[in-house]
Amino acid sequence: MKAVLSAFRQFLKSVWGDFMLTACLVAPVLMGLVFKFRIPELETFLCGYFNKTAVLAPYYILLDLMLSLMTPLMLCFSGVMIMLEELDDGIAKYLQVSPLGKTGYLFSRIGFIAVLSTVYNVIIPVIFTLSGMEITDIALSAVLNALISVVIGMFVLSFAKNKVEGMALIKLSGFMIFGFIAAFFIKTPAGYLAGVLPSFWVGKLVTDDNYLYILPCLTVSFIWIVLLYKRFSARVLS
C-alpha cells in the first residue's frame, strides 16, 4: 500500500502540472451549473411553446444520472491520459516490475482516484440535482458510477496506443450512457439486452427503486474489468 500511495502522489503532481487534466476537476461543476440553471429555463420555454405542463421534467433523473457518471469519468480521464503518456515514455513498464506491480500501478492511476471521486460525486449531485434524488440513491449511484468509470478507463487503456487515440476512445465510450437510456425507455424484455452495460442496472435501480439491481451491476462491472485487465496486461504491459 505504501508503494501505491507513493505512486499516487507522483500521479497527482503530473495532473496538477497539466492544465487540461486539472480542468477535469472543474468540468463536473460547470456541467452541474448548466444542468441546474439552464435546463429548467429550457423546460419553461418548451412547456410554453408546446402548451404542455412538462416536457423535460420527467427525464430530470436521467440527467442526474449522466452527471453522476461524468464526475468520476472526468477524474478517471486524467488518470488515463497520464498512463498513456507513461506508456509512450516507457515508464509504465518500469513501474510494473517495481514493488508496485501491474495491479498496484493501475490502482494508483485509476482505482485510487475512482474511490476518492465517490465523495466528490456525492457532493456534486446533492448541489445540482434536478430531480431531487434522495441521498441514498445519490450515494449508491456515486459508488456504482465510479466503478463504471473504471470500466471505461480500462476500455480506453486496452485499445488506445497513444493519447490521441485515447481522447477519441473516451468520446466513443459515451456508449455507456445508452444503458441509462435503455433502462428509461425500453420497457420490453428486449431492453435487458442492454444489461451487458453496467449503467443499465444503475438506471433500473433508480427507475424501479429496487436495490437488488446492485448485484447485477457489480457482477457485470467486474466481468468487464477482469476481461479488460487481461487485454491490458497482454497488449500493453507484456
Buried (B, 14 or more C-beta within 10 A) or exposed (E): EEBBEBBBEBBBEBBEEBEEBEEBBEBBBEBBEEBBEEBBEEBEEBBEEEEEEEBBBEBBBBBBBBBBBBBBBBBBBBBBBBBBBBBEEEBBBEBBEEEBBBEBBBBBBBBBBBBBBBEBBBBBBEEBBBBEBEEEBBBBBBBBBBBBBBBBBBBBBBBBEEBEEBBEBBEEBEEBBBBBBBBBEBEEEEBBEBBEBBBBBBBBBBBEEEEEBBEBBBEBBBEBBEBBBEBBBEEBBE
